[in-house]
């Protein structure tokens, strides 16, 4: 399990976004059949559509909440609006994907204008169905830790992040 958390520590996801946790569930994220792995860089043209997020290795009677944020918004050198919320889906049944859940905050396409951004997917196991009552009032200044605390979600059971930066005309060949 330490190998699963290590990239999250190196990438400062644990620390900037999350407290240390022990992964208990496998989560698969794909953008147009391109799988997301911790620390990989994806081009904005690839991440322009909602990803397929699958919860694997869980009981069908379990429910999960997915949160996606950008802790480097608007730019990594001065992320004064961090975390920027991109997506929240709740009530995702175990062994299914996010399309079976309830979208609380609609998916916002990542648009990294300045520098290299980290985009973090965090999965929480719910104690019961329909845990999330109210969506956050703003996408800016979102705090994953506070959100989990307010909604009685506890520590994450899985997390994955990728990097992205603005595509220049020369890189788009």
Secondary structure, DSSP 8 states (H G I E B T S, - for coil): -HHHHHHHHHTTHHHHTB------SEEEEEETTEE--TT-B--TTTSSS--EEEEESS-TT-EEEEEEEETT-SBTT--TT-SEEEEEEEEEETTSBGGGSEEEE--------BS-EEEEEEEEE-SSSS---S--S-STT--HHHHHHHTT--S-SEEEEEEE----GGGG-
